Amino acid sequence: MFDELHSYILENEFKITVLPNKIDILNYQDIDHFDDSQIIVKFINGKVNIQGENLTISKLLNDELLILGKIKTITFHV
C-alpha cells in the first residue's frame, strides 16, 4: 500500500489537461519558446506546441505549468 501511495505522490508521467481558455501541464522538462501567440513545452518524449492569442503562463512550478489565453491549436511532436 505504501508503494502505491508513494508512486501516486511522486508521479512523473507527462500529463496535459485542456479546459476552456486554460491548459494545465504536469511533469514537463523545459519551455523552449514563449510569447503571447505560441508556447512550446518539452517533455520526455517530445514537444507540445500551443498556439493562440494572449497566452500567458499563470503558474510556473518545477513540475507544473498553467497556461491561460485563447487556445487555437495544440500540436504534439514526438
C-alpha positions as CSV (number, residue, x, y, z in Angstrom):
1,M,0.0,0.0,0.0
2,F,2.8,2.4,0.8
3,D,4.4,1.7,-2.6
4,E,1.2,2.7,-4.4
5,L,0.8,5.9,-2.4
6,H,4.5,6.7,-3.0
7,S,4.2,6.3,-6.7
8,Y,1.0,8.3,-6.8
9,I,2.6,11.2,-4.9
10,L,5.8,11.1,-7.0
11,E,4.1,10.5,-10.3
12,N,6.4,11.7,-13.1
13,E,4.3,10.9,-16.2
14,F,3.7,13.9,-18.6
15,K,0.0,15.0,-18.5
16,I,-1.8,17.7,-20.2
17,T,-5.3,18.8,-19.2
18,V,-7.2,21.1,-21.6
19,L,-10.0,23.3,-20.2
20,P,-11.8,26.3,-21.6
21,N,-9.1,29.0,-22.0
22,K,-6.5,27.1,-20.0
23,I,-4.1,24.3,-20.2
24,D,-2.5,22.6,-17.2
25,I,0.7,20.7,-17.9
26,L,2.3,18.3,-15.4
27,N,5.8,16.9,-15.4
28,Y,7.3,18.9,-18.3
29,Q,11.0,19.3,-18.8
30,D,11.5,22.8,-20.2
31,I,9.9,25.7,-22.0
32,D,11.5,26.0,-25.5
33,H,9.6,29.1,-26.6
34,F,7.2,31.6,-25.1
35,D,5.4,34.6,-26.4
36,D,1.8,35.7,-26.4
37,S,0.8,33.7,-29.5
38,Q,2.9,30.5,-29.1
39,I,4.3,28.4,-26.3
40,I,6.5,25.3,-26.9
41,V,7.0,22.9,-24.0
42,K,9.4,20.0,-23.9
43,F,8.6,16.7,-22.3
44,I,10.5,13.4,-22.1
45,N,9.2,12.1,-25.4
46,G,8.9,15.2,-27.5
47,K,7.4,18.7,-27.5
48,V,3.9,20.2,-27.4
49,N,3.2,23.4,-29.4
50,I,0.4,25.6,-28.1
51,Q,-0.8,28.4,-30.4
52,G,-3.4,31.0,-29.6
53,E,-3.9,34.6,-28.5
54,N,-3.0,36.4,-25.3
55,L,-1.2,33.4,-24.0
56,T,0.3,33.8,-20.5
57,I,1.9,31.5,-18.0
58,S,-0.2,31.8,-14.8
59,K,1.6,29.1,-12.8
60,L,5.2,28.1,-13.2
61,L,6.5,25.4,-10.9
62,N,9.2,22.8,-11.4
63,D,6.7,20.2,-12.4
64,E,3.6,22.1,-13.3
65,L,2.7,24.8,-15.8
66,L,-0.7,26.6,-16.2
67,I,-1.2,28.5,-19.5
68,L,-4.1,30.9,-19.9
69,G,-5.4,32.6,-23.0
70,K,-7.5,31.8,-26.2
71,I,-6.2,28.4,-27.3
72,K,-6.4,27.8,-31.0
73,T,-4.3,24.7,-31.6
74,I,-2.3,22.1,-29.7
75,T,0.2,20.0,-31.6
76,F,2.4,17.2,-30.3
77,H,5.8,16.4,-31.9
78,V,7.3,13.1,-30.8
